Amino acid sequence: MSALNGLPKYVEVATALELQIRTGKWDGGRMPSVRGIAEVHKVSVVTASRALQILRDKGLIQTVERSGSRRVAPPSAERWALVLRLTPGPWQRATLSLSRIGFEAVARREPMHIEHDAIQLAVRMSESELRTSVRRAKDAGVNGVFCIPSRHSVEEMQLDERFLSACGAEGLPVVLVERNLRGYSRELTHDLVAVDDVDGSARLTRHLLELGRRRIAIVVASPTSSHNDKVAGYLYALHAATFDPELGVTPAPVVLYQSHDLSSREAYAHLADQVRERNLDGVVCFQDYTAMGLIFELLNRGIRVPDEVAVVGSDDLPMGDQFAIGITTYSYPSEGLAEQAIRLMRERRQNPDRRPLKVVVPGHLIVRESSVRATPSRSDGG
């Protein structure tokens, strides 16, 4: 028992922690570990654990396996739905995690709820079913939707169009993330937060040029704003090279396409064949998994990477640094994207009639073994 007030020590600790939570401590993010709480309050680990259990019972915190305890956002906090229409494939889960992590990081700092499964979409859904799905999410307290549109097919694009129409009909604001709806020269009808793909592709291309590569191609896969911007950055870097006295070259542009009509293995093999046929010495890929697939296919053909062909990617997926040939890449600023998306959403809710805005968030170049001889990873934070 506590000599101070007659309460059990674990209740006293729980009361102190609850006061800190209710006055904004930890900003909705990760709390100290059980051992850390025990040290601060000079109690045993068992006592600290019992104190945390009281807070869990009150719904003030939640415990995530291997991640510790986190403050739970209050019921009155903003509630956002994530609709991530990512392209199916072997790396979909890794890409999904990368897209979610930024919003989850912001939610740990600010009181808000992030709903991953609030709205389910399927091509077969009727207009009525779409409206009902959106209405249920709104009735459940969802204040807005962050959506990565599908880039996979015309059919999926049409579903996105119908979904956005349903959100508009139900008065639920939408901020697009990463790309606009599929299509060339597509008009922007919703706010969009995207990676600075022009900058990323230009930096990757410039990097290859500075290494002495002169026959550089870019690989894209879909008629979307993100891939269009990647091509724009690539073309700009080639154009700028003609005015750079240190380079003094006029490289010819080569745009390659990864087909969705082929399996991943077939698509990578087809790209490798084109690299060999065109005698390319550098390739900028739209994502890391394409870069890795291409590297494997080139090695299978006896083409050395990076000695004969340097290959770079984008997004800094975890798999890009798991092999002997790490992938040079342009990072995906997931937290910065989430911060800007939430800012735009709040502005949109206050001013629903303003014109749609596009905000780009820069990443940075990460140089690894796929574009230089095997050396420790280094980063250019430009």
ROKOLKE-564380 format. One record per residue (C-alpha): x, y, z. Coordinates in Angstrom, 1 decimal, m for minus. Layout:
% ROKOLKE-564380
px: X, py: Y, pz: Z
...
//
This chain:
% ROKOLKE-564380
px: 0.0, py: 0.0, pz: 0.0
px: 1.1, py: 3.6, pz: m0.6
px: 2.0, py: 5.4, pz: 2.5
px: 1.0, py: 8.6, pz: 0.8
px: m2.8, py: 8.1, pz: 0.3
px: m3.6, py: 4.6, pz: 1.2
px: m4.1, py: 3.5, pz: m2.4
px: m2.3, py: 0.5, pz: m3.9
px: 0.9, py: 1.7, pz: m5.6
px: m0.2, py: 0.5, pz: m9.1
px: m3.4, py: 2.6, pz: m8.8
px: m1.3, py: 5.6, pz: m7.8
px: 0.9, py: 5.0, pz: m10.9
px: m2.1, py: 4.5, pz: m13.1
px: m3.6, py: 7.8, pz: m11.9
px: m0.4, py: 9.7, pz: m12.6
px: m0.2, py: 8.2, pz: m16.1
px: m3.9, py: 9.0, pz: m16.8
px: m3.3, py: 12.6, pz: m15.8
px: m0.4, py: 12.8, pz: m18.2
px: m2.5, py: 11.3, pz: m21.0
px: m5.4, py: 13.6, pz: m20.5
px: m3.1, py: 16.7, pz: m20.6
px: m1.7, py: 15.7, pz: m23.9
px: 1.4, py: 13.7, pz: m22.9
px: 2.9, py: 11.6, pz: m25.7
px: 0.7, py: 13.3, pz: m28.4
px: m1.2, py: 10.2, pz: m29.1
px: 1.9, py: 8.2, pz: m29.8
px: 4.0, py: 5.4, pz: m28.2
px: 4.3, py: 5.5, pz: m24.4
px: 7.3, py: 4.4, pz: m22.5
px: 7.9, py: 0.7, pz: m22.0
px: 6.8, py: m1.1, pz: m18.9
px: 10.4, py: m1.1, pz: m17.7
px: 10.7, py: 2.6, pz: m18.4
px: 7.5, py: 3.4, pz: m16.4
px: 8.8, py: 1.2, pz: m13.6
px: 12.1, py: 3.1, pz: m13.5
px: 10.5, py: 6.6, pz: m13.6
px: 8.0, py: 5.8, pz: m10.8
px: 10.4, py: 3.6, pz: m8.9
px: 8.2, py: 0.6, pz: m8.8
px: 8.5, py: m3.0, pz: m9.9
px: 7.8, py: m4.1, pz: m13.5
px: 4.8, py: m6.1, pz: m12.1
px: 3.4, py: m2.9, pz: m10.5
px: 3.9, py: m0.9, pz: m13.8
px: 2.1, py: m3.7, pz: m15.8
px: m0.9, py: m3.6, pz: m13.4
px: m1.0, py: 0.2, pz: m13.8
px: m1.1, py: m0.1, pz: m17.6
px: m3.8, py: m2.7, pz: m17.3
px: m6.0, py: m0.1, pz: m15.6
px: m5.5, py: 2.3, pz: m18.5
px: m6.3, py: m0.4, pz: m21.0
px: m9.5, py: m1.2, pz: m19.1
px: m10.5, py: 2.5, pz: m19.3
px: m9.8, py: 2.5, pz: m23.1
px: m7.1, py: 5.1, pz: m22.8
px: m4.3, py: 3.0, pz: m24.3
px: m3.9, py: m0.1, pz: m26.4
px: m1.1, py: m2.6, pz: m26.6
px: 0.3, py: m3.8, pz: m29.9
px: 2.4, py: m6.9, pz: m29.9
px: 6.1, py: m6.1, pz: m30.1
px: 5.3, py: m2.4, pz: m30.3
px: 4.4, py: m1.5, pz: m26.7
px: 1.5, py: 0.6, pz: m25.5
px: 0.0, py: 3.6, pz: m27.4
px: m2.5, py: 6.2, pz: m26.4
px: m5.9, py: 5.7, pz: m27.9
px: m7.4, py: 8.7, pz: m29.7
px: m10.5, py: 10.1, pz: m28.0
px: m13.9, py: 9.3, pz: m29.5
px: m14.3, py: 12.9, pz: m30.7
px: m11.0, py: 12.8, pz: m32.7
px: m11.1, py: 13.1, pz: m36.5
px: m11.8, py: 9.8, pz: m38.3
px: m10.2, py: 9.1, pz: m41.7
px: m10.7, py: 6.2, pz: m44.1
px: m7.8, py: 4.9, pz: m46.2
px: m8.7, py: 3.4, pz: m49.5
px: m5.5, py: 2.1, pz: m51.1
px: m6.1, py: 0.7, pz: m54.6
px: m2.7, py: m0.8, pz: m55.1
px: m1.7, py: m2.9, pz: m58.1
px: m2.0, py: m6.7, pz: m57.4
px: 1.3, py: m8.6, pz: m57.4
px: 4.0, py: m10.2, pz: m55.4
px: 5.0, py: m6.9, pz: m53.7
px: 1.5, py: m5.5, pz: m53.0
px: 1.7, py: m6.1, pz: m49.3
px: 5.1, py: m4.3, pz: m49.0
px: 3.8, py: m1.4, pz: m51.0
px: 0.6, py: m1.3, pz: m48.9
px: 2.6, py: m1.1, pz: m45.7
px: 4.7, py: 1.7, pz: m47.1
px: 1.5, py: 3.7, pz: m48.0
px: 0.0, py: 3.2, pz: m44.5
px: 3.0, py: 3.9, pz: m42.4
px: 2.9, py: 7.6, pz: m42.9
px: m0.7, py: 8.0, pz: m41.8
px: m0.1, py: 5.8, pz: m38.8
px: 2.9, py: 7.9, pz: m37.8
px: 0.9, py: 11.1, pz: m37.9
px: m1.9, py: 9.3, pz: m35.9
px: 0.6, py: 8.6, pz: m33.2
px: 1.3, py: 12.3, pz: m32.8
px: m2.2, py: 13.7, pz: m33.2
px: m5.5, py: 12.5, pz: m31.8
px: m7.2, py: 10.8, pz: m34.9
px: m8.5, py: 7.5, pz: m36.0
px: m7.2, py: 5.8, pz: m39.2
px: m9.7, py: 3.3, pz: m40.6
px: m8.1, py: 0.8, pz: m43.0
px: m11.3, py: m1.2, pz: m43.8
px: m14.1, py: 1.3, pz: m43.5
px: m14.9, py: 1.2, pz: m47.2
px: m14.5, py: m1.9, pz: m49.4
px: m14.6, py: m1.6, pz: m53.2
px: m15.1, py: m4.2, pz: m55.9
px: m15.6, py: m3.8, pz: m59.7
px: m18.9, py: m5.8, pz: m59.5
px: m20.5, py: m3.3, pz: m57.0
px: m23.5, py: m1.4, pz: m58.3
px: m24.0, py: 2.3, pz: m57.9
px: m26.4, py: 1.7, pz: m55.1
px: m24.0, py: m0.6, pz: m53.3
px: m21.2, py: 2.0, pz: m53.6
px: m23.5, py: 4.7, pz: m52.2
px: m24.5, py: 2.4, pz: m49.4
px: m20.8, py: 1.6, pz: m48.6
px: m19.9, py: 5.3, pz: m48.5
px: m22.9, py: 6.2, pz: m46.5
px: m22.2, py: 3.6, pz: m43.8
px: m18.7, py: 4.9, pz: m43.4
px: m19.9, py: 8.4, pz: m43.0
px: m22.6, py: 7.3, pz: m40.5
px: m19.9, py: 5.5, pz: m38.6
px: m18.1, py: 8.8, pz: m38.1
px: m15.7, py: 8.9, pz: m41.1
px: m14.9, py: 12.6, pz: m41.8
px: m13.0, py: 12.1, pz: m45.1
px: m11.3, py: 9.6, pz: m47.4
px: m7.7, py: 9.3, pz: m48.5
px: m7.5, py: 7.3, pz: m51.7
px: m4.7, py: 5.9, pz: m53.9
px: m6.5, py: 5.3, pz: m57.2
px: m5.9, py: 2.1, pz: m59.1
px: m3.5, py: 2.3, pz: m62.1
px: m4.1, py: m1.3, pz: m63.2
px: m6.9, py: m1.2, pz: m65.8
px: m9.6, py: 0.8, pz: m67.4
px: m12.2, py: m1.2, pz: m65.5
px: m10.6, py: m0.4, pz: m62.2
px: m10.4, py: 3.3, pz: m63.3
px: m14.1, py: 3.3, pz: m63.9
px: m14.7, py: 1.9, pz: m60.4
px: m12.6, py: 4.7, pz: m59.0
px: m14.7, py: 7.2, pz: m60.9
px: m17.9, py: 5.7, pz: m59.6
px: m16.5, py: 5.6, pz: m56.1
px: m15.5, py: 9.3, pz: m56.1
px: m19.0, py: 10.2, pz: m57.5
px: m20.6, py: 8.3, pz: m54.6
px: m18.4, py: 10.2, pz: m52.1
px: m19.4, py: 13.4, pz: m53.7
px: m23.1, py: 12.5, pz: m53.5
px: m22.8, py: 11.6, pz: m49.8
px: m20.8, py: 14.8, pz: m49.0
px: m17.7, py: 12.9, pz: m48.0
px: m14.5, py: 14.8, pz: m49.1
px: m11.7, py: 12.9, pz: m50.8
px: m8.0, py: 13.6, pz: m51.1
px: m6.1, py: 11.6, pz: m53.6
px: m2.6, py: 10.3, pz: m52.7
px: 0.3, py: 9.5, pz: m54.9
px: m1.5, py: 9.8, pz: m58.3
px: m4.5, py: 11.2, pz: m60.1
px: m7.0, py: 8.8, pz: m61.7
px: m5.7, py: 6.7, pz: m64.5
px: m5.4, py: 8.4, pz: m67.9
px: m3.1, py: 10.7, pz: m69.9
px: m3.6, py: 14.5, pz: m69.3
px: m6.4, py: 13.7, pz: m66.8
px: m8.0, py: 16.8, pz: m65.3
px: m7.5, py: 17.2, pz: m61.6
px: m10.9, py: 17.1, pz: m59.9
px: m9.8, py: 16.4, pz: m56.3
px: m7.0, py: 17.5, pz: m54.1
px: m3.8, py: 15.4, pz: m54.7
px: m0.7, py: 14.9, pz: m52.6
px: 2.1, py: 13.1, pz: m54.6
px: 5.7, py: 12.3, pz: m54.4
px: 7.8, py: 14.7, pz: m56.4
px: 8.3, py: 12.2, pz: m59.2
px: 9.7, py: 14.7, pz: m61.6
px: 12.5, py: 15.5, pz: m59.2
px: 13.0, py: 11.8, pz: m58.3
px: 13.3, py: 10.7, pz: m61.9
px: 15.5, py: 13.6, pz: m62.8
px: 17.9, py: 12.9, pz: m59.9
px: 18.1, py: 9.2, pz: m60.7
px: 18.8, py: 10.0, pz: m64.4
px: 21.4, py: 12.6, pz: m63.5
px: 23.1, py: 10.2, pz: m61.2
px: 23.5, py: 7.6, pz: m64.0
px: 24.7, py: 10.3, pz: m66.4
px: 27.4, py: 11.4, pz: m63.9
px: 28.5, py: 7.8, pz: m63.7
px: 29.2, py: 7.9, pz: m67.4
px: 26.1, py: 6.1, pz: m68.6
px: 25.0, py: 7.3, pz: m72.0
px: 22.3, py: 4.9, pz: m73.2
px: 19.7, py: 5.3, pz: m70.4
px: 16.1, py: 4.1, pz: m70.6
px: 13.1, py: 4.6, pz: m68.2
px: 10.6, py: 1.9, pz: m67.4
px: 7.0, py: 2.8, pz: m66.7
px: 3.8, py: 0.8, pz: m66.6
px: 0.6, py: 2.9, pz: m66.6
px: m0.9, py: 6.1, pz: m68.0
px: m1.1, py: 7.8, pz: m64.6
px: 0.1, py: 11.1, pz: m63.4
px: 2.9, py: 9.6, pz: m61.3
px: 4.4, py: 7.7, pz: m64.2
px: 3.9, py: 10.6, pz: m66.6
px: 5.8, py: 12.8, pz: m64.1
px: 8.6, py: 10.2, pz: m63.9
px: 9.0, py: 10.3, pz: m67.7
px: 8.9, py: 14.2, pz: m67.6
px: 11.8, py: 14.2, pz: m65.0
px: 13.8, py: 11.7, pz: m67.1
px: 13.4, py: 13.7, pz: m70.3
px: 14.3, py: 16.9, pz: m68.4
px: 17.5, py: 15.4, pz: m67.1
px: 18.5, py: 14.2, pz: m70.6
px: 17.7, py: 17.6, pz: m72.0
px: 19.7, py: 19.4, pz: m69.3
px: 22.7, py: 17.2, pz: m70.0
px: 23.1, py: 18.7, pz: m73.4
px: 23.8, py: 22.1, pz: m71.8
px: 26.1, py: 20.8, pz: m69.1
px: 29.8, py: 21.2, pz: m70.1
px: 30.8, py: 18.5, pz: m67.6
px: 28.7, py: 16.0, pz: m69.4
px: 28.6, py: 17.3, pz: m72.9
px: 26.3, py: 14.7, pz: m74.3
px: 23.0, py: 14.4, pz: m76.1
px: 21.5, py: 11.1, pz: m75.0
px: 18.6, py: 9.7, pz: m76.9
px: 15.5, py: 9.0, pz: m74.8
px: 14.2, py: 5.4, pz: m74.6
px: 10.9, py: 4.7, pz: m72.8
px: 10.1, py: 1.1, pz: m72.0
px: 6.8, py: m0.3, pz: m70.8
px: 6.1, py: m3.1, pz: m68.3
px: 3.0, py: m4.9, pz: m69.5
px: 0.2, py: m5.9, pz: m67.1
px: m0.8, py: m8.6, pz: m69.6
px: 2.3, py: m10.6, pz: m68.7
px: 3.2, py: m12.3, pz: m65.4
px: 5.8, py: m10.5, pz: m63.3
px: 8.5, py: m13.0, pz: m64.4
px: 7.5, py: m12.7, pz: m68.1
px: 7.5, py: m8.9, pz: m67.9
px: 10.9, py: m8.7, pz: m66.3
px: 12.3, py: m11.1, pz: m68.9
px: 10.8, py: m9.0, pz: m71.7
px: 12.4, py: m5.9, pz: m70.2
px: 15.8, py: m7.6, pz: m70.0
px: 15.6, py: m8.7, pz: m73.6
px: 15.0, py: m5.0, pz: m74.6
px: 17.9, py: m3.8, pz: m72.5
px: 20.2, py: m6.3, pz: m74.3
px: 18.8, py: m5.6, pz: m77.8
px: 19.1, py: m1.8, pz: m77.4
px: 22.6, py: m2.1, pz: m75.7
px: 21.5, py: 0.0, pz: m72.8
px: 23.9, py: 0.8, pz: m70.0
px: 21.5, py: 2.4, pz: m67.5
px: 17.8, py: 1.9, pz: m66.6
px: 15.5, py: 4.0, pz: m64.4
px: 12.6, py: 1.8, pz: m63.1
px: 9.3, py: 3.2, pz: m61.8
px: 9.6, py: 1.1, pz: m58.6
px: 12.1, py: m1.0, pz: m56.7
px: 10.5, py: m4.3, pz: m57.4
px: 10.7, py: m3.8, pz: m61.1
px: 14.4, py: m2.8, pz: m60.7
px: 15.1, py: m6.0, pz: m58.7
px: 13.2, py: m8.2, pz: m61.2
px: 15.2, py: m6.7, pz: m64.0
px: 18.5, py: m7.2, pz: m62.2
px: 17.8, py: m10.9, pz: m61.7
px: 16.9, py: m11.3, pz: m65.4
px: 20.0, py: m9.4, pz: m66.5
px: 22.2, py: m11.5, pz: m64.3
px: 20.5, py: m14.7, pz: m65.7
px: 21.6, py: m13.5, pz: m69.1
px: 25.2, py: m13.0, pz: m68.0
px: 24.9, py: m9.2, pz: m68.0
px: 26.8, py: m7.8, pz: m65.1
px: 25.0, py: m5.3, pz: m62.8
px: 26.2, py: m2.6, pz: m62.3
px: 29.4, py: m3.0, pz: m64.4
px: 27.6, py: m3.3, pz: m67.8
px: 24.1, py: m2.0, pz: m66.8
px: 23.2, py: 0.2, pz: m63.9
px: 19.6, py: m0.2, pz: m62.6
px: 17.8, py: 2.2, pz: m60.3
px: 14.3, py: 2.2, pz: m58.8
px: 12.0, py: 4.3, pz: m56.7
px: 10.2, py: 4.2, pz: m53.3
px: 13.0, py: 2.6, pz: m51.2
px: 11.0, py: m0.5, pz: m50.5
px: 12.5, py: m2.8, pz: m47.7
px: 13.4, py: m5.5, pz: m50.3
px: 15.7, py: m3.0, pz: m52.0
px: 18.4, py: m3.3, pz: m49.4
px: 18.1, py: m7.1, pz: m48.6
px: 20.4, py: m8.5, pz: m51.3
px: 24.1, py: m8.2, pz: m52.2
px: 23.2, py: m5.8, pz: m54.9
px: 21.2, py: m3.1, pz: m53.1
px: 19.0, py: m0.9, pz: m55.2
px: 19.7, py: 2.7, pz: m55.8
px: 16.4, py: 4.5, pz: m55.3
px: 14.4, py: 7.7, pz: m54.6
px: 12.8, py: 7.5, pz: m51.2
px: 9.0, py: 7.5, pz: m50.6
px: 8.3, py: 10.3, pz: m48.1
px: 5.3, py: 8.5, pz: m46.5
px: 5.0, py: 10.7, pz: m43.4
px: 5.4, py: 13.9, pz: m45.4
px: 2.7, py: 12.8, pz: m47.8
px: 0.3, py: 11.9, pz: m44.9
px: 1.0, py: 15.3, pz: m43.2
px: 0.1, py: 17.2, pz: m46.4
px: m2.9, py: 15.0, pz: m47.2
px: m4.4, py: 15.6, pz: m43.8
px: m3.7, py: 19.4, pz: m44.1
px: m5.5, py: 19.5, pz: m47.5
px: m8.4, py: 17.5, pz: m46.1
px: m8.9, py: 19.9, pz: m43.2
px: m8.8, py: 22.8, pz: m45.6
px: m11.2, py: 21.1, pz: m47.9
px: m13.7, py: 20.5, pz: m45.1
px: m13.5, py: 24.2, pz: m44.2
px: m13.7, py: 25.4, pz: m47.8
px: m15.5, py: 22.7, pz: m49.9
px: m15.8, py: 24.9, pz: m53.1
px: m12.1, py: 25.9, pz: m53.6
px: m10.3, py: 24.7, pz: m56.7
px: m8.4, py: 21.3, pz: m56.4
px: m4.8, py: 21.6, pz: m55.4
px: m1.8, py: 19.3, pz: m56.1
px: 1.0, py: 19.3, pz: m53.5
px: 4.3, py: 17.4, pz: m54.2
px: 6.5, py: 16.2, pz: m51.5
px: 10.2, py: 15.6, pz: m52.3
px: 12.1, py: 12.4, pz: m51.3
px: 15.9, py: 12.0, pz: m51.6
px: 18.3, py: 9.9, pz: m53.6
px: 19.7, py: 6.8, pz: m51.9
px: 22.8, py: 5.3, pz: m53.7
px: 23.5, py: 1.6, pz: m53.4
px: 25.3, py: m1.1, pz: m55.3
px: 23.0, py: m1.4, pz: m58.3
px: 24.5, py: 1.8, pz: m59.8
px: 28.1, py: 1.7, pz: m58.4
px: 30.5, py: m1.0, pz: m57.4
px: 29.7, py: m2.7, pz: m54.1
px: 30.4, py: m0.1, pz: m51.4
px: 28.6, py: 0.8, pz: m48.1
px: 25.2, py: 2.5, pz: m48.7
px: 25.3, py: 6.3, pz: m48.8
px: 22.6, py: 8.9, pz: m49.1
px: 22.4, py: 12.2, pz: m51.0
px: 19.9, py: 14.2, pz: m49.0
px: 19.5, py: 16.8, pz: m51.7
//
